[in-house]
């Protein structure tokens, strides 16, 4: 535990909502310490930092793209609210998808730590990603159950003794994608963001799909780098660089064309 009341976020392997316009800063130590404060904030510094080459003028959108962007921004703006039945049901659905046949004893339960939440109440971890981060996890579980389970159970590859926490990593991936794609701006200010909106106009679930691709790509980077919990930020940087590169390839006409899409299994 740290002095702010957070729990340790690294997972030891036994053998077998966003505020628009704000910039956060964090350290690797915060990520390791596990304060809820690092959710989103750490990755804002590590994964969403702007480079000089990103200082491009805004890109004009078609009416269809504007409409799709507005709907996605509306989703991003929804904070997780533990008093809403819809949000409670989504959280229960995530548990059922992750652990079919295992009864959840309550929305506040020590069981949630099995999934990689920092404590017994997942709602405290959604501050970095809002309700959409729960929707992303649920979409992943329902549409790519094999990949979801592989990452949840850390079934692939030569794993470190101390692994990244699955659920917390998922929330941070949502946050990173929102920042990388500049989705809180009225118009995209980067070529990557403008490119993504073309995919979004063709597929309303493009953000959720890109989330699944990114999560699996991040895990592949983790394995390739032989990473442990202190390397989480470096892995996220590498993941972002690879994802940006793939999105800007000329022959990509849909997200399913991304090289990293091939990592997913249903």
Number of C-alpha atoms within 10 A of each C-alpha: 11 12 8 11 11 17 17 19 27 23 20 14 13 7 6 6 19 19 9 10 8 8 11 15 13 17 15 17 12 19 24 19 21 22 21 24 18 25 24 31 26 23 27 24 17 23 26 24 15 13 7 6 7 12 10 11 11 15 15 12 16 12 10 14 20 16 13 19 23 15 12 19 16 12 16 21 17 14 19 22 14 16 8 9 10 11 18 16 13 16 21 16 16 21 21 16 18 20 14 11 9 9 11 16 10 12 18 13 13 15 18 20 18 17 19 21 26 25 22 16 18 23 21 16 24 25 21 28 28 23 23 24 29 23 18 23 24 23 19 24 23 16 16 16 18 15 22 26 16 13 17 17 14 17 12 12 12 11 16 16 14 16 20 24 22 23 24 25 20 22 25 26 27 29 26 28 20 20 21 21 22 19 22 20 15 14 19 23 19 18 19 19 23 21 17 21 25 18 19 20 18 13 14 14 15 20 22 20 19 22 22 28 23 26 26 23 25 24 22 18 19 25 17 12 13 14 21 19 21 16 16 22 18 17 26 26 19 17 23 22 13 16 22 15 12 18 21 14 12 7 10 15 13 15 20 14 14 20 15 20 17 12 16 18 13 11
